[in-house]
């Protein structure tokens, strides 16, 4: 879809640097895709927050990882 946007030059340069994009279009598409992904993850996080009551604690996970590590 073709759209005309007025994006501040500094903002566009910054997003091009962050994304490594070679074109303005690529930078904008990458930034919008990244934004959409973050919003989907936020929505998922809200749905499952508190839903893992029986999940292991950080201490239990650390102990598990230490016991699984090959010591030599």
Secondary structure, 3 states (H helix, E strand, C coil): CCCCCCCCHHHHHHHHHHHCCCCHHHHHHHHHHHHHHHHHHHHHHHHHCCCCCCCCCHHHHHHHHHHHCCCC
